[in-house]
Every structure is written in structure tokens, then in C-alpha cells.
Amino acid sequence: MKIDDLSRNQRNIIAILEKVKEGTTSELTKELGLPRRTFLDNINFLIKHGLAKKSGSGKGTFYSRVIINEYIAKEITVFKEGIKFGVLQFGANGFEFTYDKNYKGEKPTSLLENVQSPDLFPEFENLIPEYARRDKLINEYNTEYLSELLVHLKNTHGAYDFINSYEESKYVSDYSNRPSWYSIKNKILGSNDYPNVLYGFNLNVEKEILTAKTKGEHSALSGNQNKVDIDIDFKNKEIAEVTKDEVALYLLKPYSEDLSSYFEQFKKRDKGYYPHIAINEHLFMSFAKNELGFNVPYTALIEGEKEFHYITKRYDRYENYKYHQKDFAQYLGIKSTQKYKTTSEVLFTKLNEVIYSEDEKFDALRFYFYSSIINHSDLHAKNIGALNIGREKNILAPLYDVISVGVYYGNSDALGLSINSRYLHKKVKFRVEDFYGLADILGVNKDKFKIAAKEILITFIEKFPIYIEKSKELLKYYSLEINNTRNGYTNFIIKLANFYNERIVEFMKLDMLRDFDIDKYKEKLQEDKLLKYNKLELRQLHENYKIDKD
């Protein structure tokens, strides 16, 4: 008898015996969710063929596994939006996926059936947190294979659920009453002004969790930054971490001591100095939401010990329901470590296949242009996604992880990926015409795109100074002072103003003002019209706020 010839129930019995070592009939049938007679028929079959053994008698009968040299693969059953998607097998021989025979939905091109892979398929690998967060998970669960982490990811993005196949009978999910995403879009995304500070809210999350000092992880969402799955009781002003069995409707990104320390950047080559990154993300997400009309979830700030923490709403969750979302690293079939290793053309070619609506494709191009305007140089294949709104129809996912690296480093890349093969190794500066190739891929009229790009640029030039001015409200909470040298300091508001002035200069150098026939904005570069703030005046304003609070 070969292992490959065993039935699913027989393989599951072997798998559970590997886990519990031995068990009685009642214990094992309960764990497996099998009828008593079905279990006895299959365990007796395994005993007959030397794969299991029985000891004791009567109520004292125990079953255990017989160790053999033949390799037995482990199995995880995958569900998608409550429907059985397939089975992932893994072990010493690699990884293999088999679709369920009753599954009728989309089958990812990168997830080939019955094909062995030495690595976990990108469709699933991209769901697992990256870098040090991944290492913590591996240590926490003492996993031999990366895929074993999947069963512990309860609040990852999208609507995949993973369960050990021998526990498949325990899976319960009912999507029959789930409302369509569009019908509750406004309720899901919510609304917020800038700045939106949750003043007076109690953050009921342990300090060790906020500072990433715990052994385990507190969110399954991928990425490098520390994250905590939370829920918010707005009526009672309470914010608390959810349990692993609860659906998280909100996400908390605690501020990072490492990223907020000027001196940490000198300790490791890949570290930078990103003070008040929560304000950064809240600002540029709110601007995209309220001024440019993108689909953007609710965002907020809450006081931390030294800086604000960032909060955002999950747009792929509603009550206990999940909506399927994938990032474009998954769609392209590339590992998370390769998220910068593709090009904008490759990404948009796939996006054109995945997104069904012409308006949504157009929004993707608008978002890309906005990202270049604000120097969103962390825009890689994992930071843009598609959301399934039903019947395998995908829209551009609401925006997430939008920050401006240019606020900190004026010479940063405009985007995380190259545009146009002429700029394959030069990502810093893009002209309007560089986006025309992407427009062609999507079938977007160039003149239509140029009009939209002009509107985005004018909106940024005219309204971004208002957001900088509004940022002064945050001086009620912190001085916003940051290092600009080892011994010198400036203010985050001044950094925002300098960024704005530098962007106007860049727009002029790239002929954007002339191409869009908006040369009048050159006057903003006149000495008396430059956006300027005085750090001593900002410090005094902060001190005045402190006096008022006291």
C-alpha cells in the first residue's frame, strides 16, 4: 500500500495522529469530525496495511501511528469566500496545489494544478508578513515549512481561509447573506477630515505590543511595519486588540522607535529616518480621499508616547464577512521579496486583464500619476491591489499604504517601479508623456488622461498648502520637531512646506506647468510667495497649546 493510494479520510487520520500521537475513538472522531463508523472503517484499513496500530481494549483502546520510511505530505485545505478552493500539499518534496472539483471560480495563472514547486506559491506566500515579522512568526509557531504559518493567519488581506485538512469539518462559514460591496461601499470606507485625531480614546493595547517587543505577531497583514488588529468602540471611546478568532475591522500601525530616531539610520544600511510617518500617511490618504475622489478607507491618528499611531479601516471586511482582495505581486506570481523587481508596464498589462471596468482602469492611472506627484516611492507591486466585488469582477482596490518618501528625502524616486524602458534604471523623474505608454496599455485616451493629470496637479498645487496649514492643529499634541542634523532640528511642518516648494520647482523643470498651460503657478517660486514657516514660531504655538490644555 502506497501513501498516494490512501483516501482523504485516511490521510487525515494519519495527520491527526502525527499531531496528538495517540487517541481514543471518541477523541479522534471529535477532532476529525467523522462519524464513528467511518472512522473505524478507515482506522482498521490503516492498521491492516501497517500504517497505524491499536493498543488496549474496550474504552481503553488507543490508536497511534506506525512510523514508516515513506514520506507523507502535509495538507492544508483552502477556502475562498467560504467556498472550498482546494488543497495545498507540502513537505520534503516541495509544494503542490489541487483545486477542489466543485470550485467554479477564478483560477490564478500562477497557481498551476498538480505542479510541484520548491517554494510556496506566491499566491499564498504574499499573504505572510515580511522580514523580521515573518521570522517572529516562524519562531512563535516553530514551523518547518512556511506554508504552516497560513493556518495561523486569521486577518490577512482578502478572503482566503486556511485550515489543516484533518480539521476541515470544523470550518463553518456562511456568505449567503453577505451584501454586495458596492451597496455598502460608503459604510465600509467611512469618512474623515484631516487631521482626524481620536482625542480622549482609550488605547487598550499593551506597550510591549505597540513597541513590537512581544514574541508573536498581532496582525497577519503583510508588510514590514509593526501592525495590530483592532476594533473601535466609538460610543465608549475604546480601542482594543481583537482576539485571533475575531474579524478585525480596523488596523493600527504603532509608531516605530527605529524609524523615528535620527541616529538609528546610521546603524543599518537599509534604515531611514521617517519621523511622524503616521501623519504622513494620514495626510496623503486624506488628500486622495477628500480632494481627488479616490476610494480610500477611513484613517485617523491617536496619541502615542512620543508620536501618533496610525489607524485605518479594513475595506475588505464588513461585520463578519470578508471580501476577496489580492495585491499585484500575487497576480504577477512573484514573491514578496521581488515586489520592486517588475516594471510599471508589466504591472499595468496584468491590471488591464484583471480590472473589468474602464473607469476603474482610468482610476489606476490617475492614482499612479498622483503617486508620482507626491513621491510615493514605496509604490511597488504589493502596494496596489484589486478587490473582487462579486462574480469574479475586480475593481481597483481602495488605496492603502500611501506615503510620501519625498517629504523626508527630496531626491527620492517618484515611484517604486520604473516607467518606460528608457528609464529602467532611473526612476526619479517622470514627465507627463511617460505615462502615455501606460495609458495605451489600458486603452485610455491620452487627451483624457492629460486632462485628469492636469486636474490632479492643479489640485495639489492649490490645496496642499491648506493641508500643511491644518497640520498646525497637531501642535496641540506634539512639538513636531525633528532632527535635520545630529545637533540641529527643524519641524515636520517645515519639511512639508519645503517638500511642496521643491515639487513646484520639479514641475517647472519637467515642463509640466508649460505642458498643462498653467505657467501662472511659477509665481509660487517668487521669494515673497514661497511657502514658509518659522520653527521658533511653531515651537511657541506648541507651548501655547500646552498652556491652554493645562
C-alpha positions in Angstrom: 0.0 0.0 0.0 1.4 3.4 -1.1 0.7 6.6 0.7 -0.6 8.2 -2.5 -3.3 5.5 -2.7 -4.9 6.5 0.6 -8.2 8.3 0.7 -8.6 11.8 2.1 -10.0 10.5 5.4 -7.2 8.0 5.8 -4.6 10.7 5.2 -6.3 13.0 7.7 -6.3 10.2 10.3 -2.5 9.8 9.8 -2.1 13.6 10.0 -4.0 13.9 13.3 -2.1 11.0 14.8 1.1 12.8 13.9 -0.2 15.8 15.9 -1.7 14.1 19.0 0.5 11.0 19.0 -2.4 8.8 20.2 -6.1 9.0 20.9 -9.3 7.1 21.6 -12.1 6.6 19.1 -14.2 9.4 20.7 -11.3 11.8 20.8 -10.3 11.2 17.2 -13.8 11.3 15.7 -14.4 14.6 17.5 -11.1 16.1 16.3 -11.7 14.9 12.7 -15.5 15.5 12.6 -16.0 11.9 11.2 -18.9 9.6 12.0 -17.8 6.7 14.3 -18.4 4.0 11.7 -16.5 6.0 9.0 -13.5 6.4 11.4 -13.5 2.7 12.4 -13.6 1.6 8.8 -10.6 3.8 7.9 -8.5 3.2 11.0 -8.9 -0.5 10.6 -7.8 -0.2 7.0 -4.7 1.7 8.1 -4.0 -1.0 10.8 -4.4 -3.7 8.3 -1.8 -2.1 6.0 0.7 -1.4 8.8 0.2 2.4 8.9 -1.5 2.6 12.3 -1.7 0.4 15.4 -4.2 -0.3 18.2 -3.4 -0.8 21.9 -5.6 -1.6 24.8 -9.2 -2.8 24.7 -12.7 -1.5 25.3 -12.9 2.1 26.4 -9.2 1.9 27.0 -8.4 1.4 23.3 -5.9 3.8 21.8 -4.8 4.3 18.3 -1.4 5.6 17.2 0.6 6.0 14.0 3.2 3.5 12.8 6.3 5.3 11.7 7.4 4.2 8.2 10.1 5.5 5.9 7.7 6.5 3.2 7.2 10.3 3.0 3.7 11.6 3.8 2.8 15.1 2.7 1.0 17.6 5.0 -2.2 19.1 3.7 -4.0 22.4 4.2 -7.5 23.0 2.9 -8.0 26.4 1.4 -11.4 28.2 1.3 -12.1 31.4 -0.7 -15.1 33.5 0.5 -16.5 30.4 2.3 -16.2 28.1 -0.7 -13.7 25.2 -0.8 -10.9 26.4 -3.1 -8.6 23.4 -3.0 -5.9 21.6 -1.1 -2.2 22.6 -0.6 0.2 19.7 -0.1 3.7 20.3 1.2 6.7 18.6 2.6 10.2 17.3 1.7 9.1 17.0 -2.0 8.0 20.7 -2.2 4.6 22.2 -2.7 1.6 21.1 -4.8 -1.9 22.5 -5.1 -5.1 20.8 -6.3 -8.3 22.7 -7.0 -11.5 21.3 -5.5 -13.5 19.5 -8.1 -16.6 21.7 -7.3 -14.8 25.0 -7.4 -16.0 27.1 -10.4 -14.4 30.5 -9.8 -11.2 32.2 -11.0 -8.0 30.0 -11.0 -4.9 32.2 -10.7 -2.5 31.7 -13.6 0.4 31.4 -11.1 -1.3 28.6 -9.2 -1.0 25.7 -11.5 -2.7 22.5 -10.6 -0.7 19.3 -9.7 2.6 21.1 -10.4 5.3 20.7 -7.8 7.2 23.8 -6.7 10.2 24.0 -4.5 8.8 27.2 -3.0 5.4 28.2 -1.6 3.3 29.6 -4.4 3.3 33.5 -4.5 -0.5 33.4 -4.3 -0.1 32.4 -0.7 3.4 33.5 0.2 2.4 37.2 -0.3 -0.1 36.8 2.5 2.6 36.2 5.1 4.2 39.2 6.9 7.7 40.0 5.7 11.2 40.4 7.0 11.5 40.4 10.8 7.8 39.9 11.3 7.9 36.7 9.3 10.9 35.5 11.4 8.9 36.1 14.6 6.0 34.0 13.3 8.3 31.2 12.3 9.8 31.2 15.8 6.5 31.6 17.5 4.9 28.5 15.8 8.2 26.6 15.4 7.3 25.8 11.8 9.3 23.6 9.5 7.6 24.9 6.3 6.5 28.4 5.5 3.1 27.2 4.5 2.4 26.0 8.1 2.0 29.7 9.0 -1.1 30.0 6.8 -3.4 28.3 9.3 -2.4 31.0 11.8 -3.3 33.9 9.6 -6.8 34.9 10.6 -7.0 38.5 9.4 -4.8 38.6 6.3 -5.9 40.6 3.3 -8.6 39.1 1.1 -10.9 36.2 1.8 -8.8 33.1 1.9 -9.2 30.9 4.9 -6.7 28.1 5.7 -7.3 25.0 7.9 -5.4 21.8 8.4 -7.2 19.3 6.3 -7.8 16.9 9.2 -9.8 19.7 10.8 -11.7 20.6 7.7 -15.0 19.5 9.2 -14.7 22.3 11.8 -14.8 25.0 9.2 -18.0 27.0 9.3 -18.7 30.0 7.1 -21.9 31.4 5.6 -21.6 34.0 2.9 -25.2 33.7 1.7 -26.3 36.9 3.3 -23.2 39.0 2.5 -24.2 42.3 0.9 -22.6 43.4 -2.3 -19.5 45.6 -1.7 -20.8 48.5 -3.8 -24.2 48.5 -1.9 -22.3 49.3 1.3 -19.3 51.0 -0.1 -19.8 54.3 1.8 -20.5 52.5 5.0 -17.3 50.4 4.6 -15.0 53.2 3.6 -16.4 55.8 6.1 -15.4 59.4 6.1 -12.9 61.6 7.8 -11.4 65.1 7.8 -7.8 66.0 8.1 -6.5 65.9 10.7 -8.7 63.3 12.4 -7.3 62.7 15.9 -9.2 60.3 18.2 -8.8 62.5 21.2 -9.9 61.1 24.5 -10.0 57.5 23.2 -8.5 54.8 25.5 -6.0 52.7 23.6 -6.2 49.3 25.3 -3.2 47.7 23.8 -0.1 46.7 25.8 3.0 48.7 25.4 5.1 45.6 24.5 2.7 45.1 21.6 2.9 48.7 20.4 6.7 48.6 20.5 6.9 45.1 18.8 8.7 43.7 21.8 6.5 40.6 22.1 7.5 37.2 20.7 4.5 36.9 18.4 2.7 39.0 15.8 -0.5 40.8 16.4 -1.7 41.1 12.8 -1.4 38.8 9.8 -1.4 41.6 7.2 1.8 41.5 5.2 4.4 44.2 5.1 7.4 45.2 7.2 5.9 47.7 9.6 4.5 46.6 13.0 0.7 46.1 12.9 -2.0 45.3 15.4 -5.6 44.1 14.5 -8.0 46.3 16.5 -11.7 47.2 16.8 -13.0 50.6 17.8 -16.0 51.3 20.1 -16.7 55.0 19.1 -19.5 55.3 21.5 -17.4 54.5 24.6 -14.1 55.7 23.0 -12.4 52.4 23.4 -9.8 50.8 21.1 -8.8 47.2 21.8 -6.9 44.4 20.1 -9.1 41.7 18.7 -8.7 38.1 19.5 -7.3 35.7 16.8 -10.9 34.4 16.3 -12.4 37.8 15.7 -12.7 39.6 12.4 -10.6 42.8 12.6 -12.4 45.8 11.1 -9.5 48.3 11.8 -5.7 48.2 11.7 -3.3 50.0 14.0 0.2 50.9 12.9 2.1 51.9 16.0 4.9 54.5 15.6 8.3 52.9 15.3 11.2 53.9 17.7 13.6 52.9 15.0 12.1 54.9 12.2 11.5 57.9 14.4 15.1 58.1 15.7 17.6 60.2 13.7 20.5 58.1 14.9 19.0 54.6 14.1 19.5 55.3 10.3 23.3 55.1 10.8 23.2 51.7 12.4 21.9 49.7 9.5 22.3 50.4 5.8 18.6 49.8 4.9 17.2 52.0 7.7 16.0 55.5 7.1 14.7 58.4 9.2 10.9 58.7 8.9 9.6 60.7 11.9 5.8 61.3 12.1 5.2 58.7 9.4 1.6 58.3 10.8 0.9 62.0 10.0 2.4 61.5 6.5 0.2 58.5 5.7 -2.9 60.1 7.2 -2.3 63.3 5.2 -1.7 61.8 1.8 -4.5 59.3 2.2 -7.0 62.0 3.3 -5.9 64.3 0.4 -6.5 61.5 -2.1 -9.9 60.7 -0.5 -11.3 64.2 0.0 -9.7 66.3 -2.8 -9.2 63.7 -5.6 -12.2 61.4 -5.1 -10.3 58.1 -4.8 -11.8 55.2 -2.9 -9.9 55.5 0.4 -10.8 54.0 3.7 -11.3 55.9 6.9 -8.0 56.9 8.6 -7.2 58.5 11.9 -4.4 59.3 14.4 -4.2 58.5 18.1 -1.7 59.7 20.6 1.3 57.5 21.4 4.1 58.0 23.9 6.2 60.1 21.6 4.4 60.3 18.2 1.0 59.5 16.8 -0.1 55.9 15.9 -1.9 55.5 12.6 -5.3 53.9 12.3 -7.1 52.7 9.1 -10.3 50.9 8.4 -10.3 47.5 6.6 -12.1 47.9 3.3 -12.2 44.2 2.7 -14.2 43.5 5.8 -17.8 44.1 6.8 -19.2 42.8 10.1 -18.1 39.1 10.0 -17.8 39.0 6.2 -14.6 39.1 4.1 -14.3 40.4 0.5 -11.5 38.9 -1.6 -8.6 41.1 -2.5 -5.2 40.4 -4.0 -2.2 42.6 -4.5 -0.4 42.6 -7.8 2.6 40.6 -6.6 0.0 37.8 -6.3 -1.4 38.4 -9.7 2.0 38.5 -11.3 3.1 35.4 -9.5 6.2 37.0 -7.9 7.5 36.6 -4.3 7.2 39.4 -1.8 11.0 39.8 -2.0 10.6 40.7 -5.7 8.0 43.4 -5.3 10.3 46.0 -6.7 11.7 43.7 -9.4 9.0 44.3 -12.0 8.1 47.3 -14.2 5.1 49.6 -14.4 4.4 48.2 -17.9 4.2 44.6 -16.7 2.0 45.6 -13.8 -0.4 47.6 -15.9 -0.6 44.8 -18.5 -1.8 42.5 -15.8 -4.0 45.2 -14.3 -5.7 45.5 -17.7 -6.5 41.8 -17.6 -7.7 41.8 -14.0 -9.8 45.0 -13.7 -13.1 44.8 -15.6 -14.3 48.4 -15.6 -12.8 51.1 -17.9 -13.4 53.7 -15.2 -11.5 51.6 -12.6 -8.6 51.3 -15.1 -8.6 55.0 -15.5 -8.5 55.5 -11.8 -5.5 53.2 -11.6 -3.7 55.5 -14.0 -4.8 58.6 -12.0 -3.5 57.0 -8.8 -0.2 56.3 -10.5 0.1 59.9 -11.6 -0.8 61.2 -8.1 1.8 58.9 -6.6 4.5 60.3 -8.8 3.4 63.9 -7.9 3.8 63.2 -4.1 7.0 61.0 -4.5 5.3 57.8 -3.3 8.5 55.9 -4.0 7.2 52.9 -1.9 4.6 52.1 -4.6 5.6 48.6 -5.6 3.7 45.5 -6.7 2.3 44.8 -3.3 1.0 48.3 -2.6 -1.6 48.2 -5.3 -4.4 45.6 -5.5 -7.7 44.6 -6.9 -10.9 43.9 -4.9 -13.4 41.3 -6.0 -16.9 42.8 -5.8 -18.6 39.6 -6.8 -19.0 37.2 -9.8 -15.2 37.5 -10.3 -15.5 41.2 -11.2 -12.5 43.1 -9.9 -12.2 46.8 -9.2 -9.1 48.8 -8.2 -8.7 48.2 -4.5 -9.2 51.3 -2.3 -5.9 53.0 -1.7 -3.6 51.8 1.1 0.0 52.5 2.4 0.2 55.8 0.6 3.1 57.9 2.0 5.5 60.4 0.5 9.1 59.5 0.9 9.9 62.8 -0.7 8.9 64.6 2.4 12.0 63.1 4.1 14.3 62.7 1.1 13.7 65.2 -1.6 15.8 63.2 -4.1 13.7 60.0 -3.6 12.3 58.1 -6.5 9.0 59.3 -7.8 7.7 55.7 -7.8 8.8 52.3 -6.7 8.8 50.9 -10.2 10.2 52.1 -13.5 8.1 53.5 -16.3 9.3 53.2 -19.9 12.3 51.1 -20.7 14.3 54.3 -21.3 14.1 54.8 -17.5 14.6 51.2 -16.5 17.3 52.2 -14.0 16.3 55.8 -13.5 13.0 56.1 -11.5 13.4 59.6 -10.1 11.7 62.0 -12.6 8.7 61.3 -14.9 7.1 63.7 -17.4 3.5 63.5 -18.4 4.3 61.8 -21.7 6.0 58.9 -19.8 2.5 57.9 -18.6 1.2 57.7 -22.2 2.5 54.2 -22.7 0.6 53.0 -19.6 -2.5 54.8 -21.0 -2.1 52.8 -24.2 -1.9 49.5 -22.3 -5.2 50.3 -20.6 -6.8 51.7 -23.7 -7.2 55.1 -22.2 -7.3 58.2 -24.5 -4.2 60.3 -24.0 -6.1 63.6 -24.1 -8.5 62.3 -21.4 -5.6 61.3 -19.2 -3.8 64.6 -19.7 -6.9 66.5 -18.6 -7.2 64.3 -15.5 -3.4 64.7 -14.8 -3.8 68.5 -15.1 -6.7 68.4 -12.6 -4.6 66.4 -10.1 -1.6 68.7 -10.5 -3.7 71.9 -10.0 -5.5 70.4 -7.0 -2.2 69.5 -5.4 -0.7 73.0 -6.1 -3.8 74.9 -4.8 -4.9 72.7 -1.9 -1.9 71.0 -0.4 -0.8 74.3 1.4 -4.2 74.1 3.1 -3.4 70.7 4.5 0.0 71.9 5.7 -1.7 74.8 7.5 -4.2 72.3 9.0 -1.2 70.3 10.3 -0.6 73.1 12.8 -3.5 71.7 14.8 -1.3 68.7 15.6 0.9 71.0 17.6 -1.7 70.6 20.4 -0.2 67.2 20.9 3.4 67.3 19.9 6.0 69.9 19.0 6.6 68.0 15.7 10.3 68.9 16.0 12.7 66.6 14.2 16.4 66.4 13.6 17.9 67.7 10.4 21.5 67.2 11.6 23.0 65.4 14.6 22.6 68.6 16.7 20.2 70.7 14.7 16.4 70.5 14.4 13.6 71.6 12.2 9.9 71.0 12.2 7.8 68.4 10.4 5.5 71.2 9.1 8.6 73.0 7.7 9.5 69.7 6.0 6.1 69.6 4.4 6.4 73.2 3.2 9.9 72.6 1.8 8.6 69.5 0.0 5.8 71.5 -1.6 8.2 74.2 -2.7 10.6 71.6 -4.2 7.8 69.9 -6.0 6.8 73.2 -7.7 10.4 73.6 -8.8 10.4 70.0 -10.1 7.1 70.5 -12.0 8.6 73.5 -13.7 11.9 71.7 -14.6 9.8 68.8 -16.1 7.8 71.3 -18.2 4.6 70.2 -16.6 3.5 73.8 -15.9 4.0 74.7 -19.6 2.6 71.4 -21.0 -0.6 71.9 -18.9 -0.7 75.7 -19.8 -0.6 76.6 -16.1 2.6 78.7 -16.1 0.9 81.1 -13.7 2.0 78.8 -10.9 5.6 79.8 -11.4 4.8 82.8 -9.3 4.7 80.5 -6.3 8.5 80.3 -6.6 8.9 84.0 -6.0 10.7 84.7 -2.7 7.7 86.5 -1.2 5.3 83.7 -2.2 7.3 80.6 -1.2 5.6 78.5 1.5 7.5 79.3 4.7 7.2 78.5 8.4 9.4 79.6 11.3 10.5 76.9 13.6 10.6 79.2 16.6 7.0 80.4 16.0 5.9 76.8 15.6 7.5 75.9 18.9 5.8 78.9 20.6 2.5 77.8 19.2 3.0 74.3 20.6 3.9 75.9 24.0 0.7 78.0 23.9 -1.4 74.9 23.2 0.2 73.2 26.2 -0.7 76.1 28.5 -4.3 76.0 27.2 -4.5 72.2 27.8 -3.2 72.6 31.4 
